[in-house]
Amino acid sequence: MAMFPIASNVEGDMAIMVVMVDDEGTMDEVAKACAYHSVGRRVAPRPDKILRVRRSSTGEVYPRDMRLKEAGLLPTECVDLIFSDA
């Protein structure tokens, strides 16, 4: 387990946050950690949707069970969190 900094851009948020996440965490866990700083604060909750992690530079949406360390992201690289249907 190592803490890894990523920049997080949550859909509908005006701010990009740098969030420390566990590199062993799944993309669902990354989404949860990043959403904590935006959803319910500057972004309205959308309980009928799932937050998915998308690489900003390529538009690739990661599998929900993929581990962060498998994604090939660089420290402080930006990811988008997008609301998706279940």
Jmol script that loads the backbone (N, CA, C; Angstrom):
load data "model"
ATOM      1  N   MET A   1       0.837  -1.178   0.000  1.00  0.00           N
ATOM      2  CA  MET A   1       0.000   0.000   0.000  1.00  0.00           C
ATOM      3  C   MET A   1       0.881   1.239   0.000  1.00  0.00           C
ATOM      4  N   ALA A   2       0.636   2.105  -0.965  1.00  0.00           N
ATOM      5  CA  ALA A   2       1.332   3.382  -1.028  1.00  0.00           C
ATOM      6  C   ALA A   2       0.323   4.457  -1.383  1.00  0.00           C
ATOM      7  N   MET A   3       0.472   5.593  -0.774  1.00  0.00           N
ATOM      8  CA  MET A   3      -0.416   6.706  -1.094  1.00  0.00           C
ATOM      9  C   MET A   3       0.063   7.360  -2.384  1.00  0.00           C
ATOM     10  N   PHE A   4      -0.899   7.681  -3.250  1.00  0.00           N
ATOM     11  CA  PHE A   4      -0.599   8.163  -4.591  1.00  0.00           C
ATOM     12  C   PHE A   4      -1.447   9.408  -4.862  1.00  0.00           C
ATOM     13  N   PRO A   5      -0.844  10.526  -5.286  1.00  0.00           N
ATOM     14  CA  PRO A   5      -1.625  11.745  -5.546  1.00  0.00           C
ATOM     15  C   PRO A   5      -2.191  11.757  -6.961  1.00  0.00           C
ATOM     16  N   ILE A   6      -3.490  12.002  -7.064  1.00  0.00           N
ATOM     17  CA  ILE A   6      -4.103  12.208  -8.380  1.00  0.00           C
ATOM     18  C   ILE A   6      -4.930  13.493  -8.338  1.00  0.00           C
ATOM     19  N   ALA A   7      -5.029  14.142  -9.483  1.00  0.00           N
ATOM     20  CA  ALA A   7      -5.898  15.311  -9.607  1.00  0.00           C
ATOM     21  C   ALA A   7      -7.274  14.795 -10.023  1.00  0.00           C
ATOM     22  N   SER A   8      -8.287  15.279  -9.364  1.00  0.00           N
ATOM     23  CA  SER A   8      -9.648  14.774  -9.557  1.00  0.00           C
ATOM     24  C   SER A   8     -10.563  15.890 -10.037  1.00  0.00           C
ATOM     25  N   ASN A   9     -11.238  15.649 -11.154  1.00  0.00           N
ATOM     26  CA  ASN A   9     -12.198  16.587 -11.714  1.00  0.00           C
ATOM     27  C   ASN A   9     -13.560  15.897 -11.735  1.00  0.00           C
ATOM     28  N   VAL A  10     -14.399  16.207 -10.755  1.00  0.00           N
ATOM     29  CA  VAL A  10     -15.723  15.585 -10.655  1.00  0.00           C
ATOM     30  C   VAL A  10     -16.694  16.321 -11.572  1.00  0.00           C
ATOM     31  N   GLU A  11     -17.439  15.568 -12.367  1.00  0.00           N
ATOM     32  CA  GLU A  11     -18.414  16.151 -13.288  1.00  0.00           C
ATOM     33  C   GLU A  11     -19.319  17.135 -12.547  1.00  0.00           C
ATOM     34  N   GLY A  12     -19.397  18.351 -13.060  1.00  0.00           N
ATOM     35  CA  GLY A  12     -20.238  19.380 -12.459  1.00  0.00           C
ATOM     36  C   GLY A  12     -19.527  20.236 -11.436  1.00  0.00           C
ATOM     37  N   ASP A  13     -18.298  19.912 -11.104  1.00  0.00           N
ATOM     38  CA  ASP A  13     -17.553  20.694 -10.113  1.00  0.00           C
ATOM     39  C   ASP A  13     -16.724  21.752 -10.818  1.00  0.00           C
ATOM     40  N   MET A  14     -16.507  22.861 -10.157  1.00  0.00           N
ATOM     41  CA  MET A  14     -15.696  23.936 -10.713  1.00  0.00           C
ATOM     42  C   MET A  14     -14.226  23.791 -10.316  1.00  0.00           C
ATOM     43  N   ALA A  15     -13.947  22.901  -9.390  1.00  0.00           N
ATOM     44  CA  ALA A  15     -12.596  22.782  -8.846  1.00  0.00           C
ATOM     45  C   ALA A  15     -11.979  21.428  -9.190  1.00  0.00           C
ATOM     46  N   ILE A  16     -10.685  21.453  -9.376  1.00  0.00           N
ATOM     47  CA  ILE A  16      -9.912  20.216  -9.502  1.00  0.00           C
ATOM     48  C   ILE A  16      -9.170  20.047  -8.187  1.00  0.00           C
ATOM     49  N   MET A  17      -9.338  18.877  -7.587  1.00  0.00           N
ATOM     50  CA  MET A  17      -8.729  18.613  -6.280  1.00  0.00           C
ATOM     51  C   MET A  17      -7.612  17.587  -6.422  1.00  0.00           C
ATOM     52  N   VAL A  18      -6.530  17.792  -5.695  1.00  0.00           N
ATOM     53  CA  VAL A  18      -5.500  16.762  -5.603  1.00  0.00           C
ATOM     54  C   VAL A  18      -5.849  15.907  -4.395  1.00  0.00           C
ATOM     55  N   VAL A  19      -5.998  14.611  -4.646  1.00  0.00           N
ATOM     56  CA  VAL A  19      -6.445  13.685  -3.609  1.00  0.00           C
ATOM     57  C   VAL A  19      -5.413  12.567  -3.477  1.00  0.00           C
ATOM     58  N   MET A  20      -5.085  12.228  -2.257  1.00  0.00           N
ATOM     59  CA  MET A  20      -4.184  11.102  -1.991  1.00  0.00           C
ATOM     60  C   MET A  20      -5.029   9.839  -1.887  1.00  0.00           C
ATOM     61  N   VAL A  21      -4.704   8.854  -2.709  1.00  0.00           N
ATOM     62  CA  VAL A  21      -5.446   7.601  -2.717  1.00  0.00           C
ATOM     63  C   VAL A  21      -4.480   6.428  -2.612  1.00  0.00           C
ATOM     64  N   ASP A  22      -4.975   5.316  -2.142  1.00  0.00           N
ATOM     65  CA  ASP A  22      -4.185   4.095  -2.004  1.00  0.00           C
ATOM     66  C   ASP A  22      -3.982   3.483  -3.388  1.00  0.00           C
ATOM     67  N   ASP A  23      -2.749   3.214  -3.763  1.00  0.00           N
ATOM     68  CA  ASP A  23      -2.502   2.654  -5.099  1.00  0.00           C
ATOM     69  C   ASP A  23      -3.015   1.219  -5.235  1.00  0.00           C
ATOM     70  N   GLU A  24      -3.383   0.583  -4.129  1.00  0.00           N
ATOM     71  CA  GLU A  24      -3.976  -0.758  -4.166  1.00  0.00           C
ATOM     72  C   GLU A  24      -5.496  -0.702  -4.295  1.00  0.00           C
ATOM     73  N   GLY A  25      -6.058   0.495  -4.193  1.00  0.00           N
ATOM     74  CA  GLY A  25      -7.508   0.650  -4.244  1.00  0.00           C
ATOM     75  C   GLY A  25      -8.062   0.442  -5.641  1.00  0.00           C
ATOM     76  N   THR A  26      -9.321  -0.001  -5.690  1.00  0.00           N
ATOM     77  CA  THR A  26     -10.012  -0.162  -6.971  1.00  0.00           C
ATOM     78  C   THR A  26     -10.463   1.215  -7.475  1.00  0.00           C
ATOM     79  N   MET A  27     -10.872   1.261  -8.715  1.00  0.00           N
ATOM     80  CA  MET A  27     -11.368   2.516  -9.268  1.00  0.00           C
ATOM     81  C   MET A  27     -12.647   2.964  -8.551  1.00  0.00           C
ATOM     82  N   ASP A  28     -13.442   2.030  -8.066  1.00  0.00           N
ATOM     83  CA  ASP A  28     -14.610   2.415  -7.255  1.00  0.00           C
ATOM     84  C   ASP A  28     -14.159   3.106  -5.970  1.00  0.00           C
ATOM     85  N   GLU A  29     -13.085   2.614  -5.368  1.00  0.00           N
ATOM     86  CA  GLU A  29     -12.562   3.234  -4.148  1.00  0.00           C
ATOM     87  C   GLU A  29     -11.931   4.590  -4.447  1.00  0.00           C
ATOM     88  N   VAL A  30     -11.268   4.702  -5.585  1.00  0.00           N
ATOM     89  CA  VAL A  30     -10.713   5.991  -6.013  1.00  0.00           C
ATOM     90  C   VAL A  30     -11.856   6.993  -6.200  1.00  0.00           C
ATOM     91  N   ALA A  31     -12.909   6.567  -6.891  1.00  0.00           N
ATOM     92  CA  ALA A  31     -14.061   7.443  -7.120  1.00  0.00           C
ATOM     93  C   ALA A  31     -14.664   7.906  -5.798  1.00  0.00           C
ATOM     94  N   LYS A  32     -14.786   7.003  -4.851  1.00  0.00           N
ATOM     95  CA  LYS A  32     -15.353   7.355  -3.541  1.00  0.00           C
ATOM     96  C   LYS A  32     -14.475   8.375  -2.821  1.00  0.00           C
ATOM     97  N   ALA A  33     -13.162   8.160  -2.848  1.00  0.00           N
ATOM     98  CA  ALA A  33     -12.235   9.074  -2.175  1.00  0.00           C
ATOM     99  C   ALA A  33     -12.287  10.467  -2.803  1.00  0.00           C
ATOM    100  N   CYS A  34     -12.366  10.513  -4.123  1.00  0.00           N
ATOM    101  CA  CYS A  34     -12.408  11.802  -4.818  1.00  0.00           C
ATOM    102  C   CYS A  34     -13.763  12.482  -4.638  1.00  0.00           C
ATOM    103  N   ALA A  35     -14.833  11.715  -4.687  1.00  0.00           N
ATOM    104  CA  ALA A  35     -16.178  12.271  -4.550  1.00  0.00           C
ATOM    105  C   ALA A  35     -16.382  12.913  -3.177  1.00  0.00           C
ATOM    106  N   TYR A  36     -15.707  12.385  -2.178  1.00  0.00           N
ATOM    107  CA  TYR A  36     -15.833  12.912  -0.815  1.00  0.00           C
ATOM    108  C   TYR A  36     -15.614  14.425  -0.767  1.00  0.00           C
ATOM    109  N   HIS A  37     -14.728  14.933  -1.601  1.00  0.00           N
ATOM    110  CA  HIS A  37     -14.368  16.347  -1.579  1.00  0.00           C
ATOM    111  C   HIS A  37     -15.285  17.221  -2.426  1.00  0.00           C
ATOM    112  N   SER A  38     -16.169  16.623  -3.219  1.00  0.00           N
ATOM    113  CA  SER A  38     -17.016  17.398  -4.128  1.00  0.00           C
ATOM    114  C   SER A  38     -18.503  17.123  -3.985  1.00  0.00           C
ATOM    115  N   VAL A  39     -18.871  15.847  -4.012  1.00  0.00           N
ATOM    116  CA  VAL A  39     -20.290  15.472  -4.010  1.00  0.00           C
ATOM    117  C   VAL A  39     -20.894  15.779  -2.634  1.00  0.00           C
ATOM    118  N   GLY A  40     -21.989  16.507  -2.668  1.00  0.00           N
ATOM    119  CA  GLY A  40     -22.627  16.942  -1.428  1.00  0.00           C
ATOM    120  C   GLY A  40     -22.053  18.257  -0.919  1.00  0.00           C
ATOM    121  N   ARG A  41     -21.038  18.774  -1.581  1.00  0.00           N
ATOM    122  CA  ARG A  41     -20.436  20.068  -1.225  1.00  0.00           C
ATOM    123  C   ARG A  41     -20.685  21.063  -2.361  1.00  0.00           C
ATOM    124  N   ARG A  42     -20.072  20.823  -3.515  1.00  0.00           N
ATOM    125  CA  ARG A  42     -20.266  21.688  -4.681  1.00  0.00           C
ATOM    126  C   ARG A  42     -21.041  20.994  -5.800  1.00  0.00           C
ATOM    127  N   VAL A  43     -21.199  19.683  -5.686  1.00  0.00           N
ATOM    128  CA  VAL A  43     -21.906  18.890  -6.693  1.00  0.00           C
ATOM    129  C   VAL A  43     -23.049  18.145  -5.997  1.00  0.00           C
ATOM    130  N   ALA A  44     -24.233  18.248  -6.575  1.00  0.00           N
ATOM    131  CA  ALA A  44     -25.389  17.564  -5.991  1.00  0.00           C
ATOM    132  C   ALA A  44     -25.229  16.051  -6.115  1.00  0.00           C
ATOM    133  N   PRO A  45     -25.583  15.309  -5.066  1.00  0.00           N
ATOM    134  CA  PRO A  45     -25.542  13.848  -5.154  1.00  0.00           C
ATOM    135  C   PRO A  45     -26.507  13.352  -6.235  1.00  0.00           C
ATOM    136  N   ARG A  46     -26.137  12.273  -6.872  1.00  0.00           N
ATOM    137  CA  ARG A  46     -26.991  11.632  -7.880  1.00  0.00           C
ATOM    138  C   ARG A  46     -27.049  10.149  -7.542  1.00  0.00           C
ATOM    139  N   PRO A  47     -27.891   9.783  -6.572  1.00  0.00           N
ATOM    140  CA  PRO A  47     -27.910   8.408  -6.080  1.00  0.00           C
ATOM    141  C   PRO A  47     -28.321   7.368  -7.119  1.00  0.00           C
ATOM    142  N   ASP A  48     -28.925   7.806  -8.211  1.00  0.00           N
ATOM    143  CA  ASP A  48     -29.327   6.866  -9.257  1.00  0.00           C
ATOM    144  C   ASP A  48     -28.188   6.580 -10.240  1.00  0.00           C
ATOM    145  N   LYS A  49     -27.036   7.192 -10.025  1.00  0.00           N
ATOM    146  CA  LYS A  49     -25.885   7.043 -10.926  1.00  0.00           C
ATOM    147  C   LYS A  49     -24.688   6.455 -10.177  1.00  0.00           C
ATOM    148  N   ILE A  50     -23.737   5.929 -10.952  1.00  0.00           N
ATOM    149  CA  ILE A  50     -22.477   5.412 -10.421  1.00  0.00           C
ATOM    150  C   ILE A  50     -21.372   6.339 -10.885  1.00  0.00           C
ATOM    151  N   LEU A  51     -20.463   6.691  -9.996  1.00  0.00           N
ATOM    152  CA  LEU A  51     -19.316   7.487 -10.397  1.00  0.00           C
ATOM    153  C   LEU A  51     -18.264   6.580 -11.002  1.00  0.00           C
ATOM    154  N   ARG A  52     -17.837   6.907 -12.211  1.00  0.00           N
ATOM    155  CA  ARG A  52     -16.803   6.141 -12.912  1.00  0.00           C
ATOM    156  C   ARG A  52     -15.575   7.017 -13.083  1.00  0.00           C
ATOM    157  N   VAL A  53     -14.402   6.391 -13.114  1.00  0.00           N
ATOM    158  CA  VAL A  53     -13.135   7.099 -13.277  1.00  0.00           C
ATOM    159  C   VAL A  53     -12.724   7.015 -14.739  1.00  0.00           C
ATOM    160  N   ARG A  54     -12.418   8.188 -15.309  1.00  0.00           N
ATOM    161  CA  ARG A  54     -12.014   8.283 -16.710  1.00  0.00           C
ATOM    162  C   ARG A  54     -10.696   9.046 -16.782  1.00  0.00           C
ATOM    163  N   ARG A  55      -9.754   8.532 -17.563  1.00  0.00           N
ATOM    164  CA  ARG A  55      -8.476   9.220 -17.750  1.00  0.00           C
ATOM    165  C   ARG A  55      -8.723  10.459 -18.610  1.00  0.00           C
ATOM    166  N   SER A  56      -8.372  11.624 -18.097  1.00  0.00           N
ATOM    167  CA  SER A  56      -8.651  12.879 -18.797  1.00  0.00           C
ATOM    168  C   SER A  56      -7.960  12.956 -20.149  1.00  0.00           C
ATOM    169  N   SER A  57      -6.726  12.490 -20.218  1.00  0.00           N
ATOM    170  CA  SER A  57      -5.940  12.666 -21.441  1.00  0.00           C
ATOM    171  C   SER A  57      -6.403  11.794 -22.600  1.00  0.00           C
ATOM    172  N   THR A  58      -7.052  10.660 -22.306  1.00  0.00           N
ATOM    173  CA  THR A  58      -7.436   9.730 -23.377  1.00  0.00           C
ATOM    174  C   THR A  58      -8.932   9.470 -23.462  1.00  0.00           C
ATOM    175  N   GLY A  59      -9.657   9.774 -22.402  1.00  0.00           N
ATOM    176  CA  GLY A  59     -11.088   9.478 -22.375  1.00  0.00           C
ATOM    177  C   GLY A  59     -11.397   8.035 -22.013  1.00  0.00           C
ATOM    178  N   GLU A  60     -10.350   7.251 -21.691  1.00  0.00           N
ATOM    179  CA  GLU A  60     -10.546   5.845 -21.325  1.00  0.00           C
ATOM    180  C   GLU A  60     -11.261   5.756 -19.981  1.00  0.00           C
ATOM    181  N   VAL A  61     -12.379   5.025 -19.953  1.00  0.00           N
ATOM    182  CA  VAL A  61     -13.094   4.781 -18.701  1.00  0.00           C
ATOM    183  C   VAL A  61     -12.576   3.466 -18.142  1.00  0.00           C
ATOM    184  N   TYR A  62     -12.073   3.518 -16.920  1.00  0.00           N
ATOM    185  CA  TYR A  62     -11.461   2.341 -16.316  1.00  0.00           C
ATOM    186  C   TYR A  62     -12.503   1.369 -15.774  1.00  0.00           C
ATOM    187  N   PRO A  63     -12.202   0.072 -15.823  1.00  0.00           N
ATOM    188  CA  PRO A  63     -13.077  -0.912 -15.178  1.00  0.00           C
ATOM    189  C   PRO A  63     -13.175  -0.605 -13.681  1.00  0.00           C
ATOM    190  N   ARG A  64     -14.339  -0.808 -13.134  1.00  0.00           N
ATOM    191  CA  ARG A  64     -14.570  -0.459 -11.729  1.00  0.00           C
ATOM    192  C   ARG A  64     -13.705  -1.260 -10.766  1.00  0.00           C
ATOM    193  N   ASP A  65     -13.324  -2.484 -11.138  1.00  0.00           N
ATOM    194  CA  ASP A  65     -12.528  -3.322 -10.242  1.00  0.00           C
ATOM    195  C   ASP A  65     -11.023  -3.237 -10.508  1.00  0.00           C
ATOM    196  N   MET A  66     -10.603  -2.390 -11.447  1.00  0.00           N
ATOM    197  CA  MET A  66      -9.176  -2.222 -11.735  1.00  0.00           C
ATOM    198  C   MET A  66      -8.491  -1.525 -10.559  1.00  0.00           C
ATOM    199  N   ARG A  67      -7.316  -1.980 -10.213  1.00  0.00           N
ATOM    200  CA  ARG A  67      -6.518  -1.338  -9.155  1.00  0.00           C
ATOM    201  C   ARG A  67      -5.844  -0.097  -9.729  1.00  0.00           C
ATOM    202  N   LEU A  68      -5.731   0.932  -8.911  1.00  0.00           N
ATOM    203  CA  LEU A  68      -5.114   2.178  -9.355  1.00  0.00           C
ATOM    204  C   LEU A  68      -3.711   1.937  -9.910  1.00  0.00           C
ATOM    205  N   LYS A  69      -2.936   1.090  -9.251  1.00  0.00           N
ATOM    206  CA  LYS A  69      -1.558   0.881  -9.691  1.00  0.00           C
ATOM    207  C   LYS A  69      -1.484   0.204 -11.061  1.00  0.00           C
ATOM    208  N   GLU A  70      -2.565  -0.393 -11.534  1.00  0.00           N
ATOM    209  CA  GLU A  70      -2.605  -1.039 -12.846  1.00  0.00           C
ATOM    210  C   GLU A  70      -2.967  -0.055 -13.964  1.00  0.00           C
ATOM    211  N   ALA A  71      -3.383   1.160 -13.613  1.00  0.00           N
ATOM    212  CA  ALA A  71      -3.898   2.112 -14.595  1.00  0.00           C
ATOM    213  C   ALA A  71      -2.800   2.853 -15.356  1.00  0.00           C
ATOM    214  N   GLY A  72      -1.597   2.854 -14.830  1.00  0.00           N
ATOM    215  CA  GLY A  72      -0.502   3.542 -15.507  1.00  0.00           C
ATOM    216  C   GLY A  72      -0.544   5.058 -15.392  1.00  0.00           C
ATOM    217  N   LEU A  73      -1.246   5.556 -14.387  1.00  0.00           N
ATOM    218  CA  LEU A  73      -1.312   7.002 -14.182  1.00  0.00           C
ATOM    219  C   LEU A  73      -0.009   7.511 -13.566  1.00  0.00           C
ATOM    220  N   LEU A  74       0.325   8.745 -13.887  1.00  0.00           N
ATOM    221  CA  LEU A  74       1.477   9.413 -13.289  1.00  0.00           C
ATOM    222  C   LEU A  74       1.020  10.188 -12.057  1.00  0.00           C
ATOM    223  N   PRO A  75       1.914  10.424 -11.100  1.00  0.00           N
ATOM    224  CA  PRO A  75       1.526  11.231  -9.937  1.00  0.00           C
ATOM    225  C   PRO A  75       0.963  12.588 -10.380  1.00  0.00           C
ATOM    226  N   THR A  76      -0.123  12.967  -9.792  1.00  0.00           N
ATOM    227  CA  THR A  76      -0.903  14.200 -10.027  1.00  0.00           C
ATOM    228  C   THR A  76      -1.543  14.266 -11.410  1.00  0.00           C
ATOM    229  N   GLU A  77      -1.542  13.166 -12.160  1.00  0.00           N
ATOM    230  CA  GLU A  77      -2.269  13.151 -13.434  1.00  0.00           C
ATOM    231  C   GLU A  77      -3.760  13.317 -13.148  1.00  0.00           C
ATOM    232  N   CYS A  78      -4.453  13.987 -14.052  1.00  0.00           N
ATOM    233  CA  CYS A  78      -5.866  14.284 -13.835  1.00  0.00           C
ATOM    234  C   CYS A  78      -6.769  13.156 -14.333  1.00  0.00           C
ATOM    235  N   VAL A  79      -7.740  12.811 -13.507  1.00  0.00           N
ATOM    236  CA  VAL A  79      -8.804  11.898 -13.903  1.00  0.00           C
ATOM    237  C   VAL A  79     -10.129  12.632 -13.756  1.00  0.00           C
ATOM    238  N   ASP A  80     -11.081  12.250 -14.596  1.00  0.00           N
ATOM    239  CA  ASP A  80     -12.441  12.785 -14.501  1.00  0.00           C
ATOM    240  C   ASP A  80     -13.302  11.760 -13.798  1.00  0.00           C
ATOM    241  N   LEU A  81     -14.179  12.227 -12.935  1.00  0.00           N
ATOM    242  CA  LEU A  81     -15.199  11.361 -12.368  1.00  0.00           C
ATOM    243  C   LEU A  81     -16.501  11.726 -13.044  1.00  0.00           C
ATOM    244  N   ILE A  82     -17.108  10.751 -13.696  1.00  0.00           N
ATOM    245  CA  ILE A  82     -18.328  11.007 -14.449  1.00  0.00           C
ATOM    246  C   ILE A  82     -19.469  10.172 -13.866  1.00  0.00           C
ATOM    247  N   PHE A  83     -20.655  10.744 -13.914  1.00  0.00           N
ATOM    248  CA  PHE A  83     -21.837  10.023 -13.461  1.00  0.00           C
ATOM    249  C   PHE A  83     -22.310   9.125 -14.592  1.00  0.00           C
ATOM    250  N   SER A  84     -22.527   7.862 -14.281  1.00  0.00           N
ATOM    251  CA  SER A  84     -22.887   6.878 -15.299  1.00  0.00           C
ATOM    252  C   SER A  84     -24.089   6.065 -14.828  1.00  0.00           C
ATOM    253  N   ASP A  85     -24.831   5.527 -15.793  1.00  0.00           N
ATOM    254  CA  ASP A  85     -25.926   4.633 -15.438  1.00  0.00           C
ATOM    255  C   ASP A  85     -25.369   3.340 -14.868  1.00  0.00           C
ATOM    256  N   ALA A  86     -26.141   2.700 -14.018  1.00  0.00           N
ATOM    257  CA  ALA A  86     -25.707   1.454 -13.381  1.00  0.00           C
ATOM    258  C   ALA A  86     -25.606   0.328 -14.320  1.00  0.00           C
TER     259      ALA A  86
END
end "model"
wireframe off; spacefill off
backbone 0.3
color backbone group
